[in-house]
Amino acid sequence: MAAVHHQPEPPIVYSFADADAIVESLAAFVVKAQKEGIDKKGRFTIALSGGSLPKMLRGLIDHPGVKWDKW
């Protein structure tokens, strides 16, 4: 059987006007990933690097779409 080689996808770069725009967009991204994880596995798991990323997730605190009981 011949090996199939796929070209890697080009990177996607996003630019934001300010930190608040990052927080909002990141929250929407995580909520979307959460929905996909819950739909597929009944739960959601996320791993975070250090640095400033955890602070940027503050947009999830009062987000109505977050299902904390499934994390």
C-alpha positions in Angstrom: 0.0 0.0 0.0 1.4 3.4 -1.0 1.8 6.1 1.6 -0.4 9.1 1.1 1.3 12.4 1.7 -0.8 15.5 2.4 0.5 19.0 2.2 0.1 20.8 5.6 -2.6 23.5 5.7 -1.2 27.0 5.6 -1.3 28.8 9.0 -4.2 31.0 9.8 -3.3 34.3 11.3 -5.9 36.5 13.1 -5.4 40.1 14.0 -7.4 42.0 16.6 -7.9 45.7 17.3 -7.4 45.3 21.1 -7.3 42.8 24.0 -11.1 43.0 24.5 -11.6 41.8 20.9 -9.2 38.9 21.6 -11.1 37.9 24.7 -14.5 38.0 22.9 -13.2 36.0 19.9 -11.4 33.5 22.1 -14.5 32.9 24.2 -16.6 32.3 21.1 -13.9 29.8 19.8 -13.8 27.9 23.1 -17.6 27.7 23.3 -17.7 26.3 19.7 -15.1 23.7 20.6 -16.9 22.9 23.8 -20.1 22.2 21.9 -18.3 20.0 19.4 -16.7 18.1 22.3 -19.9 17.6 24.3 -21.8 16.6 21.1 -19.1 14.0 20.3 -18.0 12.7 23.7 -20.5 14.1 26.3 -17.8 16.3 27.9 -15.2 18.9 27.1 -11.6 19.0 28.0 -9.2 21.8 27.3 -5.4 22.1 27.9 -3.9 25.5 28.2 -0.3 26.8 28.0 0.9 29.3 30.5 1.6 33.0 29.8 -1.2 35.4 29.2 -3.6 32.9 27.6 -5.5 31.9 30.8 -6.2 35.6 31.5 -7.6 35.9 28.0 -10.3 33.3 28.9 -12.0 35.7 31.2 -14.6 36.1 28.5 -15.9 32.7 29.5 -16.8 33.6 33.1 -20.3 34.9 32.5 -20.7 33.5 28.9 -24.2 31.9 28.7 -23.0 29.2 26.3 -20.5 27.7 28.8 -21.6 24.4 30.2 -19.3 24.2 33.2 -20.8 20.9 34.4 -19.4 19.2 31.3 -15.9 20.4 31.7 
